[in-house]
């Protein structure tokens, strides 16, 4: 198992560095942006309040007033999630399909490793990679945003929301892995997995826009650990359990299908 994890880390290190840099630089850009807006936040808040609700939701500025620290962080966290979830989906698909695309499956599966071990090792690598992405994002936010936004206790909300983002990443990565196993080609798997991500955002958008159907949050992982609920209510035990159940369910079914898949011939 360790052999596979180390191999995946070596192969994907450049990709992991690039995606980490994207999120780190996004935090840096946010810091520069809010630094430049110091003294104009009330004017900005008035402008944002005049936007239609559908626009505020689309740009992640609907949960909190933009002129308070939480509002500034919420506007950045919205974009962090989009990048992190796209990474999670892509990695889940890529890590499964890579050996077939690059014709290295024959080499990998002639080693004394059964398919269960290989897939579980890949899943652990995916979990580690998602943790790195979430950690880099949190560190970048602590460095560039927290000192500028001047919100008491903001570091705590950054930490908890980053954990929530990581848990949601696990769901989307497991969906990506399952999509890769049940489809016959890489492009088809990517299309299927990203369609599920888009559908999750569409449902989340509808729920937030309506405002009175929060009981349907369970339909979309994007809403499991949304920042507003995390700040006001903390972690939901129900959604933590649901996250574990969905992730485990996807992996179990992926393993079942993976055992029957022709990877070499």
N, C-alpha and C positions, 0 to 999 in steps of 0.2 A: 504493500500500500504506500509506504514512504517513497518507494522508487517512482511510482506514478505521479505522486504529488510534486516531488522535486522536478521531475521531467516536465510537468505542466507549468510549473513556475518558471523554469528556464525558457521554455518556448514562448510563454506569454508575457515575459517581463517587460518587453518594449511596449506592448499594448497596455499593460497595467500602468506603466509610467506615464504614457500619453493621456489616458483617461484621468489619472490622478492629477496630472498637471492642469488639465482642462478645468476640473473642479476647484483646484487650489487657486488658479488664476481668476476663476469666476468670483471667488471670495475676495481676492485682491481688487478686482475691478469694482465690486460692490463697495469695498472700503474707500476707494478713490472717489467713487460716485457720491457716496453719502458725505464724505469730507467736503466735497465741492458744494454740497447743498446746505451746509451748515448756515443757519440764519435765514434760510428760505423754506424751511420745512412746513411752516404754517400755510404759506402760499401754495406749496405743493399739495398739502392735505386738502385745501379747499378745491383745488383743481381736480384731484382724484375723486373727491366726494361728488363732483358734478358728472362724473362718468356714469353711463348706464351700468347697472349691476352686472350685466353680461360681460362688459369690458373689464370691470374690476376683477371678476372671477378669472377671466382669461389671462390676466397679468399678475394674478396672485396677490392683489392688494385689497381684498374684500374682508378678510378675517379681522384685522386690527387697523386702527388709524395709522396712516403712513408716517405721521409726525411723532410717533412714540417708538421707542427702541424695538419693541416686539413687532410693530408694523414694518419697520425696516427689515428686520430679520425675516419676517414672514414672506416679504416680497422676494428675498434672495433664496429662501428655503424652497419656495415653489420651483425655481429654476434648478436648484440642486437636485431635487427629486426627479425632474424630467431627465436630466443627464444620467443620474445614478440608475434609474429604472431602465433606461434604454441600454446602458452598459450591462445591467443584470440580464436582460433578455438576450442580448447579443452573445454574452459570454456563455450562457446556458446552452444556446444552440451551437455555438462554435466549438465548445469543448467536446461535444459528443460527435459532431460531424467531421471534425478536423482529421482524424485518422483515416476515414474513408476518402475524404477529398484529396489528401496528400499521399494516399496509398501506403500508409504506415501501419495499417491495421494488422496485416499479415505478420509484421515484425512484433508488434505488441502482444498479439494473442497467441503467438507460438512460445512466449515465455510462460513460466509456471504460475500464471495468474488467471483465475477464472473471471468471467464477465462481471459477476457480482462485485468482486474486489476492485476491478477496474472502474466500474461505474461509481461505486461508493467513494473511491479515491478521487475521481473527478469531481464528485459532489463536494467533498471536503475542500478541494482546491478552489472551487467556485465560492464556497462559504468564506474561505480565507481572503480571496480577492475582493469580495463584497465588503468584508470587514475593513480591509485596507482603504477602499474607496470612501467608506463612511467616516473612518478615522481621519483621513487626510482632509476631507471636507470640514469636519469639526475643528481640526487644528487650524486650518486656514481661516475659518470664521472667528475663532478665538483670537487669532493674531490681527486680522485686518478689520473685522466688523465690531466685535464686542467693545474695544476701547473707544470707538467713535460713536456708537449708538447710545452710550450712557444710560443703559437700562439696568436697574438693580436686579440682580439674580438672573440676568440674561444668560450667563454661562451655563446655568443649570438647565435652562430650556434648550440651549444648543446641544447639551449632552444628551438629554432625554429624547429630543426629536431626532438626533442622529442615530440613536439606538432604534427608534421606531422606523426610520428610513432603512436601516440595515435589515430589520425583520421583513419589511416589505420587499426589499431587494431579493431576499431568499425566496419569496413566493414567485416573483417574476423569473428568477433564474431556474427554479424548478419547473415552471411552465415552459421555459425555453428548452430545457433538457427533454421534457416530455414531448414537446413539439418536434424536436430533432429525431426522437426515437420512432414516432408514429408516422412520420412522413418519409418519403423515399429519396428526397434530395435536399441539399443545403438551402437553396433559394426558397423552396416550398416551406421549409421549416422556419426560416426567417420571416416569411410573409405571415404564416400562421401565428407565430409567437408575437409579432408586432401588432397584428390585428387584435389580439387579445389585450395587449397593452393599451391600444387606442380605445378599445371598447371599455376598458376599465376607466379611462379618463372621461369618456363620454358619459358613463353612468355617474361618475363623481361630479362632473359638471352639472348634470341635471339635478342631482340631489342637493348640491349647494345652491343652485339657482332657485329651486323651489323653496328651500328653507324649512319645510314642514314635513319632510319625509326622511329624517335622519335615521329612522328605524330600518331603512333599506341600505345602510352603510355596509352591511355584510356582503352585499352584491359586488363590491369593488374594493380590492386591496388598497387602492389609493386613499380610501377614507378610513382605513383601520387605525392609523396613527396620525391623523391630521393635526396640525399644530394647534388649532383652536381648542380641540378637545384635550390634547395633551397638557396644554397650559392650565386649563380650568379643572380637569378631572384626573390627570395623570394617566398612567397605563391602564388600559381595559384588560382585565384578566380574560374576558371572553375572546377578545381579538388576539391576544397572545396565544391562547389555546387554538383558536381557529387558524392562525398563521402556521403553527406547528403541524396541525392536522392537514392543511392544504399542501404544505411543503412535503411532508412525509408521504401523503397520498400520491402526489405526483411522482415522487421518486420510486415508490413501491411499484406503481403501474409501469413506470419507465423501465425499471429493472426487469419486470415480467416480459415486456415487449423486447427489451434489449437481448435477452437470452435467446429469442427466436429469430433475431435479425441476422441476415447474411451480410457480414462485414468484409469478407475477403473475396468471395467469389464474384 
